[in-house]
Amino acid sequence: TAFDLNSWDASASLANSAVTYASLAGHTSLESWTLGLAALLANWRNEPDTALGHFHLGLRIAPPGTPRVRLRYIASRSYALLGDDASVDAVLRQARGEQDDAVQYRDSLSDETGGEFAFGRARAAACAAAAWLDLGRGPEAQESAQQALAELTALPSGRQPFSQVNGARVDMASACLLNHDRDGAEDAIRHVLAIPLSLRNMSLAGRMARARNSLSLPQWANDAQARQLSDAIGSWLTEDLRLNPLTAGWRAR
């Protein structure tokens, strides 16, 4: 919640406290989960080296199965932010292998408590999409975003997680733009453009800013419809900045 409200210092402090409490409790699954959360937040702050420190510490204690799978998917974005294609490929390959074997290991936190602690194939695909986008690898990003959307929208409407679904839609739009598919981008992002201000958050604002940056690529310079889409996203972001100061920090990130 602190992250969604653009309270970066508070989110980092809360995550570090959670790591400490999980360690004191001797709950290795929870401790590795909180280290993954700290890594995820560091990625959003564009501090991949810090994120990888959390990842390696978490991997040393994480039980087999879902806890290790989640850490590897989070680390894929850390490597992507460093521009390390080879490490992204390697860690995602390892994650997919462990994901296939995860059914052999039951984790009470992800399987029984669930909710925010669950990490299924939809979240995994969304993490991979973000990593591929950071590397500018459009085809892989689009495939992963499509997989995430398919998994998420297959749920009953009342159980579809709002931020995850719309985050995947924006990432799909960014991937389409990298792949020279403006129509696909417009179709993916139109739902997000209609989201009322009260439901927007930091994650969506950051993703929308990235989508708009994709429209500044030379391939769209003479495309009038692309400029219209860029203007629509710009208006969304400007309105969000003007009326919802809690998400204003995305511009500085």
Backbone as JSON, one array per atom type, in Angstrom:
{
  "sequence": "TAFDLNSWDASASLANSAVTYASLAGHTSLESWTLGLAALLANWRNEPDTALGHFHLGLRIAPPGTPRVRLRYIASRSYALLGDDASVDAVLRQARGEQDDAVQYRDSLSDETGGEFAFGRARAAACAAAAWLDLGRGPEAQESAQQALAELTALPSGRQPFSQVNGARVDMASACLLNHDRDGAEDAIRHVLAIPLSLRNMSLAGRMARARNSLSLPQWANDAQARQLSDAIGSWLTEDLRLNPLTAGWRAR",
  "N": [[0.83, -1.19, 0.0], [1.95, 1.24, 0.78], [3.78, 1.56, -1.29], [2.04, 1.77, -3.53], [0.94, 4.22, -2.91], [2.99, 5.9, -3.4], [4.86, 6.27, -1.41], [7.87, 5.94, -0.98], [10.08, 5.71, 0.82], [8.79, 4.82, 3.12], [7.74, 2.38, 2.21], [10.08, 0.88, 1.76], [11.13, 0.8, 4.35], [9.11, -0.59, 5.72], [9.21, -3.04, 4.37], [11.78, -3.93, 5.06], [11.44, -4.2, 7.81], [9.59, -6.26, 7.8], [11.16, -8.36, 6.8], [12.9, -8.69, 8.97], [11.13, -9.45, 11.08], [10.1, -11.84, 10.04], [12.4, -13.38, 9.99], [13.02, -13.5, 12.73], [10.86, -14.99, 13.51], [11.5, -17.41, 12.47], [10.52, -18.4, 10.09], [11.09, -19.57, 7.17], [9.97, -19.52, 4.6], [8.32, -17.27, 4.66], [10.28, -15.36, 5.22], [11.89, -15.46, 2.91], [9.97, -14.62, 1.13], [9.54, -11.96, 1.96], [12.06, -10.9, 1.47], [12.03, -11.11, -1.27], [10.04, -9.22, -1.78], [11.37, -6.9, -0.93], [13.34, -6.88, -2.89], [11.8, -6.53, -5.18], [10.79, -3.93, -4.74], [13.18, -2.52, -4.79], [13.87, -2.87, -7.46], [11.88, -1.27, -8.67], [12.78, 1.16, -7.79], [14.88, 1.43, -9.4], [17.28, 0.2, -8.63], [18.99, -2.18, -9.22], [21.24, -3.67, -8.35], [21.04, -3.66, -5.56], [18.63, -5.03, -5.39], [19.4, -7.56, -6.37], [21.1, -8.35, -4.35], [19.26, -8.84, -2.28], [17.91, -10.91, -3.53], [19.84, -13.03, -3.77], [20.35, -13.53, -1.08], [17.81, -14.34, -0.27], [17.52, -16.64, -1.84], [19.24, -18.4, -0.65], [17.93, -19.29, 1.58], [15.36, -19.96, 0.89], [12.65, -22.27, 0.74], [12.25, -25.2, -1.38], [10.41, -25.11, -4.49], [7.57, -22.98, -4.96], [8.51, -20.62, -3.46], [11.22, -20.29, -4.3], [10.9, -20.13, -7.04], [9.46, -17.72, -7.33], [11.36, -15.82, -6.42], [13.31, -16.03, -8.43], [11.95, -15.12, -10.7], [11.48, -12.45, -9.96], [14.12, -11.6, -9.86], [14.75, -11.67, -12.54], [13.98, -9.26, -13.63], [15.73, -7.55, -12.33], [18.21, -8.24, -13.47], [17.58, -7.52, -16.05], [17.35, -4.73, -15.85], [19.98, -4.15, -15.58], [20.8, -4.62, -18.08], [21.58, -7.16, -18.82], [21.3, -9.55, -20.82], [21.93, -12.3, -21.06], [21.91, -13.28, -18.42], [19.24, -12.82, -17.76], [17.94, -14.58, -19.52], [18.99, -16.98, -18.48], [18.13, -17.04, -15.74], [15.37, -17.04, -16.03], [15.0, -19.41, -17.4], [15.82, -21.22, -15.43], [13.85, -20.64, -13.54], [11.48, -21.44, -14.87], [11.94, -24.18, -15.05], [11.98, -24.93, -12.32], [9.42, -24.15, -11.71], [7.82, -25.98, -13.05], [8.35, -28.17, -11.51], [7.35, -27.49, -9.09], [4.96, -28.45, -8.06], [5.55, -30.65, -6.61], [6.29, -29.81, -4.17], [4.79, -28.58, -1.37], [3.89, -25.44, -0.27], [3.03, -23.75, 2.57], [2.55, -21.01, 2.85], [2.22, -19.82, 0.26], [0.42, -21.62, -0.92], [-1.65, -22.2, 0.92], [-2.21, -19.97, 2.68], [-2.18, -17.98, 0.68], [-3.62, -15.43, -1.42], [-2.1, -12.29, -1.4], [0.27, -13.56, -1.01], [0.38, -15.63, -2.76], [1.75, -17.07, -5.76], [1.37, -17.53, -8.85], [1.2, -18.77, -12.26], [0.36, -16.56, -13.72], [1.38, -14.24, -12.42], [4.04, -14.86, -12.65], [4.42, -14.78, -15.44], [3.86, -12.08, -15.85], [6.02, -10.87, -14.51], [8.11, -11.76, -16.16], [7.4, -10.49, -18.54], [7.83, -7.79, -17.87], [10.61, -7.82, -17.53], [11.51, -8.48, -20.14], [10.59, -6.24, -21.49], [12.2, -4.24, -20.37], [14.56, -4.93, -21.54], [14.01, -4.37, -24.13], [13.01, -6.31, -25.8], [10.7, -7.05, -27.76], [9.02, -9.23, -28.96], [9.24, -11.4, -27.08], [8.34, -10.08, -24.79], [5.69, -9.48, -25.49], [4.59, -12.03, -25.79], [4.8, -13.0, -23.15], [3.27, -11.09, -21.72], [0.78, -11.53, -22.89], [0.29, -14.13, -22.05], [0.08, -13.7, -19.28], [-2.22, -12.05, -19.2], [-4.13, -13.8, -20.27], [-4.25, -15.79, -18.29], [-5.11, -14.27, -16.07], [-7.54, -13.05, -16.86], [-9.08, -15.23, -17.2], [-10.08, -15.87, -14.8], [-13.01, -15.68, -12.63], [-14.91, -12.68, -12.91], [-15.16, -11.21, -10.52], [-12.96, -12.0, -9.1], [-10.73, -11.18, -10.38], [-7.63, -9.64, -10.17], [-7.31, -6.24, -9.86], [-5.06, -4.38, -10.25], [-3.09, -6.08, -11.29], [-4.25, -7.11, -13.65], [-4.68, -4.76, -15.2], [-2.12, -3.71, -15.23], [-0.83, -5.68, -16.74], [-2.15, -5.26, -19.15], [-1.18, -2.72, -19.89], [1.54, -3.31, -20.16], [1.34, -5.1, -22.25], [0.54, -3.34, -24.26], [2.87, -1.74, -24.47], [4.65, -3.68, -25.37], [3.5, -4.33, -27.83], [3.93, -1.92, -29.19], [6.71, -1.92, -29.39], [6.85, -3.92, -31.21], [5.91, -2.82, -33.53], [3.15, -2.64, -33.74], [0.65, -0.77, -33.68], [-2.17, -0.78, -33.6], [-2.72, -3.01, -32.01], [-1.64, -2.12, -29.61], [-3.3, 0.06, -29.0], [-5.72, -1.28, -28.6], [-5.1, -2.81, -26.36], [-4.62, -0.92, -24.38], [-6.83, 0.69, -24.07], [-8.74, 0.12, -22.11], [-7.4, 0.83, -19.8], [-7.0, 3.55, -20.1], [-9.51, 4.43, -19.52], [-9.83, 4.17, -16.82], [-11.0, 5.38, -13.74], [-9.79, 8.2, -11.86], [-9.61, 7.73, -9.1], [-8.95, 5.08, -8.85], [-6.42, 4.71, -9.78], [-2.88, 4.0, -9.51], [0.55, 3.95, -8.3], [2.0, 1.95, -9.65], [0.56, 1.56, -12.06], [0.79, 4.13, -13.15], [3.55, 4.36, -13.59], [3.91, 2.35, -15.51], [2.3, 3.32, -17.57], [3.74, 5.6, -18.26], [6.0, 4.42, -19.34], [4.89, 3.17, -21.58], [4.18, 5.42, -23.05], [6.71, 6.43, -23.56], [7.59, 4.53, -25.37], [6.25, 5.3, -27.61], [7.73, 7.37, -28.51], [9.68, 6.43, -30.11], [11.59, 6.37, -33.17], [10.18, 5.08, -35.23], [7.53, 5.83, -34.98], [7.33, 8.47, -35.59], [6.12, 9.8, -37.78], [3.5, 9.04, -37.67], [0.24, 9.72, -37.4], [-1.86, 8.66, -35.85], [-0.47, 7.38, -33.87], [0.61, 9.57, -32.57], [-1.73, 10.66, -31.57], [-2.44, 8.68, -29.75], [-0.28, 8.87, -28.01], [-0.75, 11.43, -27.02], [-3.16, 10.98, -25.68], [-2.36, 9.23, -23.64], [-0.57, 10.93, -22.4], [-2.33, 12.91, -21.45], [-3.75, 11.39, -19.61], [-1.72, 10.84, -17.76], [-1.01, 13.44, -16.99], [-3.37, 14.38, -15.86], [-3.52, 12.62, -13.73], [-1.27, 13.38, -12.31], [-1.92, 16.01, -11.63], [-4.33, 15.86, -10.18], [-4.07, 13.77, -8.43], [-1.88, 13.72, -6.28], [-0.53, 11.77, -4.87], [0.56, 9.91, -6.6], [2.44, 11.3, -7.94], [5.19, 11.04, -8.0], [6.09, 9.34, -10.02], [7.24, 10.53, -12.27], [9.78, 11.24, -11.57], [11.02, 8.87, -11.39]],
  "CA": [[0.0, 0.0, 0.0], [2.86, 2.4, 0.8], [4.31, 1.7, -2.65], [0.97, 2.28, -4.39], [0.71, 5.62, -2.56], [4.2, 6.65, -3.73], [5.65, 6.51, -0.2], [9.0, 5.04, -1.25], [10.85, 5.46, 2.04], [7.96, 4.0, 4.01], [7.63, 1.01, 1.69], [11.35, 0.2, 2.0], [11.23, 0.57, 5.79], [8.17, -1.65, 6.08], [9.71, -4.3, 3.83], [12.91, -4.36, 5.88], [10.88, -4.67, 9.08], [8.97, -7.57, 7.55], [12.25, -9.34, 6.72], [13.39, -8.92, 10.34], [10.14, -10.21, 11.84], [10.03, -13.21, 9.49], [13.6, -14.06, 10.44], [12.85, -13.78, 14.16], [9.85, -16.05, 13.64], [12.05, -18.66, 11.96], [9.65, -18.85, 8.99], [11.95, -19.34, 6.0], [9.17, -19.19, 3.43], [7.94, -15.87, 4.8], [11.48, -14.53, 5.12], [12.27, -15.37, 1.5], [8.95, -13.8, 0.46], [9.78, -10.55, 2.27], [13.26, -10.51, 0.73], [11.58, -10.89, -2.65], [9.34, -7.94, -1.79], [12.4, -5.86, -0.88], [13.98, -6.86, -4.21], [10.84, -5.93, -6.12], [10.77, -2.49, -4.51], [14.46, -1.99, -5.27], [13.76, -2.8, -8.92], [11.09, -0.09, -9.02], [13.61, 2.34, -7.52], [16.0, 1.33, -10.34], [18.46, -0.19, -7.87], [19.06, -3.63, -9.45], [22.28, -4.32, -7.55], [20.43, -3.89, -4.25], [17.63, -6.09, -5.57], [20.07, -8.85, -6.51], [21.57, -8.73, -3.02], [18.11, -9.47, -1.6], [17.61, -12.17, -4.23], [20.81, -14.07, -3.42], [20.12, -13.87, 0.32], [16.57, -15.11, -0.22], [17.68, -17.94, -2.48], [19.97, -19.28, 0.26], [17.05, -19.81, 2.64], [14.01, -20.27, 0.37], [12.3, -23.67, 0.54], [12.04, -25.53, -2.79], [9.07, -24.88, -5.01], [7.12, -21.63, -5.28], [9.34, -19.52, -2.94], [12.4, -20.1, -5.14], [10.42, -19.7, -8.36], [9.13, -16.29, -7.24], [12.6, -15.04, -6.34], [13.99, -16.02, -9.73], [11.22, -14.23, -11.61], [11.77, -11.07, -9.56], [15.51, -11.32, -10.24], [14.87, -11.48, -13.99], [13.91, -7.83, -13.92], [16.97, -6.93, -11.85], [19.22, -8.44, -14.51], [17.18, -6.74, -17.22], [17.7, -3.33, -15.6], [21.43, -4.06, -15.8], [21.06, -4.89, -19.5], [22.27, -8.45, -18.89], [20.41, -10.48, -21.51], [22.29, -13.7, -20.79], [21.45, -13.64, -17.07], [17.77, -12.88, -17.81], [17.61, -15.87, -20.14], [19.36, -18.08, -17.59], [17.31, -17.1, -14.53], [14.01, -17.43, -16.42], [15.05, -20.84, -17.72], [15.83, -21.91, -14.14], [12.54, -20.44, -12.91], [10.48, -22.29, -15.52], [12.2, -25.56, -14.65], [11.51, -25.12, -10.95], [7.97, -23.98, -11.7], [7.23, -27.26, -13.46], [8.54, -29.15, -10.42], [6.86, -26.93, -7.82], [3.82, -29.23, -7.55], [6.07, -31.68, -5.7], [6.59, -29.18, -2.88], [3.69, -27.74, -0.92], [4.32, -24.32, 0.57], [1.82, -23.32, 3.26], [2.33, -19.58, 2.67], [1.66, -19.52, -1.07], [-0.66, -22.53, -1.31], [-2.75, -22.21, 1.87], [-2.54, -18.58, 3.0], [-2.54, -17.44, -0.63], [-3.81, -13.99, -1.54], [-0.89, -11.58, -1.82], [1.42, -14.46, -0.9], [0.34, -16.61, -3.85], [2.54, -16.7, -6.93], [1.06, -18.5, -9.89], [1.77, -18.55, -13.59], [0.04, -15.21, -14.19], [2.37, -13.32, -11.88], [5.33, -15.22, -13.23], [4.45, -14.25, -16.8], [3.93, -10.62, -15.77], [7.41, -10.54, -14.19], [8.92, -11.98, -17.35], [7.08, -9.43, -19.51], [8.52, -6.57, -17.45], [12.04, -7.99, -17.82], [11.73, -8.39, -21.59], [10.4, -4.84, -21.89], [13.38, -3.48, -20.0], [15.61, -5.27, -22.5], [13.57, -3.98, -25.46], [12.75, -7.52, -26.6], [9.26, -6.99, -27.96], [8.28, -10.5, -29.13], [9.18, -12.14, -25.81], [7.5, -9.31, -23.88], [4.29, -9.62, -25.89], [4.18, -13.39, -25.47], [4.63, -13.12, -21.7], [2.12, -10.28, -21.31], [-0.43, -12.22, -23.34], [0.07, -15.26, -21.14], [-0.41, -13.16, -18.01], [-3.6, -11.61, -19.39], [-4.99, -14.96, -20.46], [-4.44, -16.43, -16.98], [-5.84, -13.39, -15.17], [-8.92, -12.81, -17.31], [-9.82, -16.49, -17.15], [-10.71, -15.93, -13.48], [-14.3, -14.99, -12.56], [-14.68, -11.22, -12.9], [-15.01, -10.72, -9.16], [-11.68, -12.43, -8.52], [-9.62, -10.68, -11.19], [-6.93, -8.58, -9.44], [-7.37, -5.01, -10.65], [-3.75, -3.84, -10.65], [-2.37, -7.05, -12.12], [-4.88, -7.17, -14.97], [-4.43, -3.53, -15.95], [-0.68, -3.63, -15.45], [-0.52, -6.55, -17.87], [-2.66, -4.6, -20.36], [-0.25, -1.66, -20.3], [2.76, -3.95, -20.65], [1.0, -5.62, -23.58], [0.58, -2.2, -25.18], [4.27, -1.38, -24.68], [5.25, -4.71, -26.21], [2.97, -4.15, -29.19], [4.6, -0.76, -29.8], [8.04, -2.37, -29.78], [6.67, -4.83, -32.35], [5.34, -2.04, -34.64], [1.72, -2.94, -33.81], [-0.06, 0.31, -33.01], [-3.56, -1.17, -33.35], [-2.73, -3.9, -30.85], [-1.37, -1.3, -28.43], [-4.52, 0.82, -28.71], [-6.72, -2.2, -28.08], [-4.7, -3.26, -25.03], [-4.53, 0.15, -23.39], [-8.05, 1.5, -24.01], [-9.39, -0.1, -20.81], [-6.65, 1.55, -18.76], [-7.27, 4.98, -20.29], [-10.84, 4.73, -18.97], [-9.86, 3.95, -15.37], [-11.18, 6.64, -13.0], [-8.63, 8.67, -11.11], [-9.58, 7.17, -7.75], [-8.45, 3.71, -8.88], [-5.05, 4.67, -10.33], [-1.85, 3.87, -8.5], [1.92, 4.19, -8.73], [2.41, 0.93, -10.6], [-0.05, 1.85, -13.35], [1.36, 5.37, -13.68], [4.88, 4.06, -14.12], [3.77, 1.56, -16.74], [1.78, 4.2, -18.62], [4.84, 6.45, -18.69], [6.86, 3.61, -20.22], [4.19, 3.01, -22.86], [4.3, 6.66, -23.81], [8.09, 6.51, -24.05], [7.7, 3.66, -26.55], [5.7, 6.04, -28.75], [8.71, 8.37, -28.95], [10.64, 5.78, -30.99], [11.57, 6.95, -34.52], [9.22, 4.43, -36.12], [6.21, 6.43, -34.83], [7.47, 9.92, -35.75], [5.22, 10.33, -38.8], [2.23, 8.32, -37.54], [-0.69, 10.62, -36.73], [-2.61, 7.93, -34.83], [0.45, 7.15, -32.76], [0.68, 10.83, -31.82], [-2.98, 10.79, -30.82], [-2.36, 7.76, -28.61], [0.67, 9.48, -27.08], [-1.43, 12.56, -26.37], [-4.16, 10.44, -24.75], [-1.63, 8.74, -22.47], [-0.04, 12.12, -21.73], [-3.43, 13.53, -20.71], [-4.01, 10.5, -18.46], [-0.65, 11.05, -16.78], [-1.08, 14.82, -16.49], [-4.53, 14.44, -14.96], [-3.16, 11.88, -12.54], [-0.3, 14.18, -11.58], [-2.57, 17.22, -11.14], [-5.43, 15.6, -9.25], [-3.74, 12.69, -7.51], [-0.47, 13.94, -5.98], [0.09, 10.59, -4.27], [1.3, 9.18, -7.62], [3.23, 12.26, -8.71], [6.62, 10.72, -8.05], [6.5, 8.48, -11.13], [8.04, 11.26, -13.24], [11.17, 11.27, -11.12], [11.52, 7.51, -11.28]],
  "C": [[0.87, 1.25, 0.0], [3.45, 2.64, -0.58], [3.25, 2.3, -3.57], [0.7, 3.76, -4.15], [1.95, 6.47, -2.75], [5.01, 7.03, -2.49], [6.85, 5.56, -0.22], [9.76, 4.71, 0.02], [10.07, 4.56, 3.0], [7.88, 2.56, 3.52], [8.92, 0.23, 1.94], [11.5, -0.14, 3.48], [10.33, -0.56, 6.24], [8.65, -3.01, 5.58], [10.86, -4.82, 4.67], [12.45, -4.86, 7.25], [10.26, -6.05, 8.92], [10.02, -8.67, 7.45], [12.73, -9.7, 8.12], [12.42, -9.78, 11.13], [10.03, -11.65, 11.35], [11.23, -14.02, 9.94], [13.5, -14.44, 11.91], [11.86, -14.91, 14.39], [10.37, -17.4, 13.17], [11.24, -19.25, 10.84], [10.38, -18.58, 7.68], [11.16, -18.99, 4.75], [8.76, -17.71, 3.48], [9.15, -14.95, 4.67], [11.91, -14.38, 3.67], [11.25, -14.54, 0.72], [9.21, -12.32, 0.71], [11.05, -10.05, 1.6], [12.94, -10.3, -0.74], [10.84, -9.58, -2.79], [10.35, -6.78, -1.77], [13.12, -5.74, -2.23], [13.08, -6.2, -5.24], [10.81, -4.41, -5.98], [12.06, -1.84, -4.99], [14.47, -1.9, -6.8], [12.99, -1.55, -9.34], [11.85, 1.2, -8.75], [14.81, 2.4, -8.47], [17.32, 1.11, -9.6], [18.66, -1.7, -8.0], [20.13, -4.34, -8.64], [21.77, -4.62, -6.14], [19.43, -5.03, -4.33], [18.29, -7.46, -5.65], [20.69, -9.3, -5.2], [20.47, -9.41, -2.22], [17.81, -10.83, -2.22], [18.55, -13.29, -3.78], [20.65, -14.49, -1.95], [18.86, -14.73, 0.44], [16.73, -16.51, -0.77], [18.4, -18.93, -1.56], [19.06, -19.92, 1.3], [15.7, -20.29, 2.12], [13.79, -21.77, 0.26], [12.12, -23.95, -0.96], [10.6, -25.3, -3.2], [8.79, -23.41, -5.25], [8.01, -20.52, -4.7], [10.56, -19.25, -3.81], [12.01, -19.62, -6.54], [10.16, -18.2, -8.36], [10.39, -15.43, -7.21], [13.29, -14.95, -7.69], [13.26, -15.09, -10.72], [11.44, -12.76, -11.25], [13.17, -10.68, -10.0], [15.65, -11.1, -11.75], [14.8, -10.0, -14.35], [15.16, -7.1, -13.44], [18.06, -7.05, -12.92], [18.88, -7.63, -15.76], [17.54, -5.27, -17.05], [19.2, -3.09, -15.77], [21.8, -4.3, -17.26], [21.75, -6.22, -19.75], [21.33, -9.5, -19.49], [20.67, -11.93, -21.12], [21.78, -14.14, -19.42], [19.92, -13.7, -17.01], [17.34, -14.22, -18.41], [17.85, -17.02, -19.17], [18.42, -18.19, -16.4], [15.87, -17.47, -14.87], [13.96, -18.91, -16.8], [15.03, -21.66, -16.43], [14.46, -21.82, -13.47], [11.49, -21.35, -13.53], [10.68, -23.75, -15.15], [11.71, -25.85, -13.25], [10.0, -24.98, -10.86], [7.28, -25.28, -12.08], [7.31, -28.29, -12.34], [7.89, -28.72, -9.11], [5.71, -27.73, -7.22], [4.28, -30.31, -6.57], [6.27, -31.13, -4.29], [5.44, -28.27, -2.47], [4.22, -26.68, 0.03], [3.09, -23.72, 1.22], [1.52, -21.84, 3.0], [1.65, -19.29, 1.34], [0.44, -20.37, -1.4], [-1.87, -22.46, -0.38], [-3.17, -20.8, 2.28], [-2.97, -17.85, 1.74], [-2.68, -15.93, -0.63], [-2.57, -13.32, -2.09], [0.33, -12.48, -1.8], [1.44, -15.53, -1.99], [1.19, -16.12, -5.02], [2.34, -17.79, -7.98], [1.67, -18.12, -11.22], [1.46, -17.16, -14.14], [1.07, -14.2, -13.7], [3.75, -13.6, -12.46], [5.46, -14.63, -14.64], [4.55, -12.73, -16.8], [5.34, -10.15, -15.42], [8.3, -10.69, -15.42], [8.66, -10.89, -18.38], [7.81, -8.14, -19.16], [10.01, -6.65, -17.76], [12.32, -7.84, -19.31], [11.54, -6.96, -22.08], [11.62, -4.0, -21.55], [14.55, -3.75, -20.95], [15.25, -4.85, -23.93], [13.3, -5.15, -26.37], [11.24, -7.71, -26.74], [8.55, -8.32, -28.1], [8.15, -11.29, -27.84], [8.27, -11.42, -24.81], [6.03, -9.49, -24.21], [3.78, -11.02, -25.55], [3.91, -13.55, -23.98], [3.43, -12.32, -21.21], [0.81, -10.93, -21.71], [-0.74, -13.4, -22.45], [-0.48, -14.79, -19.8], [-1.87, -12.75, -18.12], [-4.55, -12.78, -19.53], [-5.29, -15.65, -19.13], [-5.34, -15.58, -16.08], [-7.3, -13.22, -15.57], [-9.73, -14.09, -17.39], [-10.51, -16.66, -15.79], [-12.1, -15.3, -13.53], [-14.06, -13.5, -12.35], [-14.46, -10.67, -11.5], [-13.7, -11.07, -8.51], [-10.49, -11.93, -9.33], [-8.93, -9.52, -10.47], [-6.76, -7.34, -10.32], [-6.01, -4.56, -11.16], [-3.01, -4.79, -11.56], [-2.94, -7.09, -13.54], [-4.52, -5.93, -15.79], [-2.95, -3.28, -16.16], [-0.26, -4.48, -16.63], [-1.02, -5.94, -19.18], [-1.7, -3.51, -20.84], [1.04, -2.27, -20.83], [2.54, -4.58, -22.03], [1.07, -4.51, -24.61], [2.01, -1.8, -25.49], [4.96, -2.4, -25.58], [4.78, -4.59, -27.65], [3.67, -3.0, -29.9], [6.02, -1.12, -30.2], [7.99, -3.24, -31.03], [5.97, -4.16, -33.53], [3.84, -2.3, -34.82], [0.94, -1.89, -33.03], [-1.49, -0.08, -32.67], [-3.66, -2.07, -32.13], [-2.51, -3.13, -29.56], [-2.62, -0.52, -28.03], [-5.58, -0.08, -28.08], [-6.4, -2.6, -26.64], [-4.86, -2.17, -23.99], [-5.84, 0.93, -23.21], [-8.78, 1.33, -22.68], [-8.72, 0.74, -19.72], [-6.89, 3.06, -18.87], [-8.6, 5.39, -19.67], [-10.92, 4.57, -17.46], [-10.03, 5.28, -14.65], [-9.98, 6.94, -12.12], [-8.49, 7.98, -9.75], [-9.0, 5.76, -7.71], [-7.02, 3.6, -9.42], [-4.04, 4.57, -9.2], [-0.47, 4.04, -9.12], [2.36, 3.21, -9.81], [1.85, 1.22, -11.99], [0.54, 3.11, -13.97], [2.73, 5.14, -14.28], [4.82, 3.29, -15.43], [3.25, 2.43, -17.89], [2.87, 5.13, -19.15], [5.77, 5.68, -19.63], [6.2, 3.41, -21.58], [4.31, 4.27, -23.71], [5.72, 6.84, -24.35], [8.29, 5.66, -25.3], [7.19, 4.37, -27.8], [6.64, 7.15, -29.24], [9.78, 7.75, -29.85], [10.51, 6.33, -32.4], [10.5, 6.36, -35.43], [7.83, 5.06, -36.06], [6.21, 7.93, -35.15], [6.46, 10.51, -36.71], [3.85, 9.66, -38.78], [1.26, 9.18, -36.73], [-1.47, 9.91, -35.62], [-1.74, 7.63, -33.62], [0.58, 8.42, -31.92], [-0.58, 11.04, -31.0], [-2.97, 9.89, -29.58], [-1.4, 8.32, -27.56], [0.03, 10.63, -26.32], [-2.45, 12.06, -25.34], [-3.49, 9.92, -23.47], [-1.08, 9.92, -21.68], [-1.11, 12.82, -20.91], [-3.76, 12.72, -19.46], [-3.0, 10.77, -17.37], [-0.71, 12.45, -16.17], [-2.24, 14.98, -15.52], [-4.2, 13.76, -13.64], [-2.21, 12.7, -11.67], [-0.97, 15.38, -10.92], [-3.57, 16.93, -10.02], [-5.12, 14.54, -8.21], [-2.26, 12.78, -7.15], [0.22, 12.73, -5.36], [0.88, 9.78, -5.29], [2.22, 10.1, -8.41], [4.67, 11.85, -8.88], [7.04, 9.86, -9.23], [7.41, 9.21, -12.11], [9.52, 11.24, -12.87], [11.8, 9.91, -11.09], [11.88, 6.99, -12.65]]
}
